[in-house]
Amino acid sequence: MDPQLKTFFGQQELFPEDAFEVPVKQVGGDHYLKAIQPWDIIRAWDLNYWEGNLVKYVLRHRYKNKLEDIEKAIHYLEYMRDNYEELYESN
C-alpha cells in the first residue's frame, strides 16, 4: 500500500499489505476494478449503511449506471437528512 494511503486511512493493521491491490475477481462487471474498493473506504471510516451506499454510488457512477447512480446517491443523502436525528443523535 502507498505510504500516503496508510496515513490517510489511519491504522495500518486494518488492512493486510495487499489490501489495495486491484482485485482479480469482480462479480457482475468491472466497475470496481480499482486499487481502492468502496468497502475499503467504508471499513476504514466505519460508515453506516446509508453512508456506505452513498460512497458506493458516487464512486461507481461514471463506470456503471451514470445518472441513475447519482440519483441513488441523492436518495440516500435525502434519507440521511430527513432522518438525521434518528440516525446520529439518538446514540
C-alpha positions in Angstrom: 0.0 0.0 0.0 1.2 3.5 -0.8 2.5 5.2 2.4 0.3 8.2 1.9 -2.8 5.9 1.8 -1.6 4.4 5.1 -1.6 7.9 6.6 -5.0 8.8 5.0 -6.7 5.6 6.2 -5.0 5.6 9.6 -4.4 2.4 11.4 -2.3 0.1 9.2 -3.5 -3.1 11.0 -7.0 -2.6 9.5 -5.6 -3.8 6.1 -3.3 -6.5 5.1 -0.3 -5.4 2.9 -2.1 -6.4 -0.3 -5.5 -4.9 0.6 -5.2 -2.1 -2.0 -4.2 -4.3 -5.0 -6.6 -4.4 -7.9 -8.8 -7.4 -7.3 -8.7 -10.3 -9.6 -12.4 -11.2 -9.1 -15.3 -8.9 -9.9 -18.8 -10.3 -9.9 -21.1 -8.6 -12.4 -19.0 -6.1 -14.4 -15.7 -4.2 -14.0 -16.9 -1.0 -12.3 -15.0 -1.9 -9.1 -11.7 -3.0 -10.6 -9.8 -0.2 -8.8 -7.0 -0.3 -6.3 -9.2 1.1 -3.6 -12.7 -0.6 -3.3 -15.7 1.2 -1.8 -15.7 -1.4 1.0 -12.1 -0.4 1.9 -13.3 3.2 2.4 -16.5 2.1 4.2 -14.5 -0.1 6.6 -11.7 2.4 7.2 -14.2 5.2 8.0 -16.6 2.9 9.9 -19.5 4.1 7.8 -23.1 3.1 8.4 -25.4 1.5 5.8 -26.6 4.8 4.4 -23.1 6.4 4.3 -21.6 3.3 2.7 -24.2 3.2 -0.1 -23.7 6.9 -0.7 -19.9 6.2 -1.2 -20.6 3.2 -3.4 -22.9 5.0 -5.8 -20.8 8.1 -6.0 -17.6 6.1 -6.7 -19.2 3.9 -9.4 -21.5 6.3 -11.2 -19.1 7.0 -14.1 -18.4 3.3 -14.7 -21.8 1.7 -14.3 -25.2 3.4 -14.2 -24.2 7.0 -14.8 -27.0 9.4 -13.8 -29.1 6.6 -12.1 -26.3 6.1 -9.6 -26.2 9.8 -8.9 -30.0 9.7 -8.3 -29.5 6.8 -5.9 -26.8 8.8 -4.0 -29.1 11.8 -3.8 -31.8 9.5 -2.5 -29.5 8.3 0.3 -28.5 11.8 1.2 -32.1 12.9 1.4 -32.9 9.9 3.7 -29.9 10.8 5.9 -31.0 14.5 6.0 -34.7 13.6 6.8 -33.7 11.0 9.4 -30.6 12.7 10.8 -31.7 12.8 14.4 -32.7 9.2 14.5 -29.5 8.1 12.7 -27.0 10.2 14.5 -28.3 11.9 17.6 -30.1 9.0 19.3 -26.9 7.3 20.4 
